[in-house]
Amino acid sequence: MGKKFWLGLIAYIVPSFPLAFAWHLTIFADNYAKLDLLRADPILPMGFATMLIQGAIFSWAYPRLFSTERTNWISSAAKAFVVFGLLAWSYAVLAVAAKTQMNSASQFLALESGWTALQFAVTMPLLAWVWRQTE
């Protein structure tokens, strides 16, 4: 794995972890508490591990799926936002709402859809910027 892979991984993790912490455990903590589905004592290393795995896969896959041409990095970021964001939404939001008992599936869908959109709106431009050709 080359330098860009590791930088892409960092571009995914560095904003994701603090944003996730703030979103789930601070800003919308009361909303999530009303859903009655989150642990009282979240296991943060597990959350970090999921982001590490996701970031590694997204960084590996990015240059194989999207243009790395310097002039295309914004459009490639938008495409990655859609492709990777929809993939994450399907397994982390839609599937969880379908199989997890909670007080309001619609509230969960709204909260987690917002989270997923924010996460990928921040991370995909960074990932695209890392992978863009420098010359």
Secondary structure, DSSP 8 states (H G I E B T S, - for coil): --HHHHHHHHHHHHHHHHHHHHIIIIITHHHHHHHT-S-SS--HHHHHHHHHHHHHHHHHHHHHHS---GGGHHHHHHHHHHHHHHHHHIIIIIHHHHHS--S-HHHHHHHHHHHHHHHHHHHHHHHHHHHS---
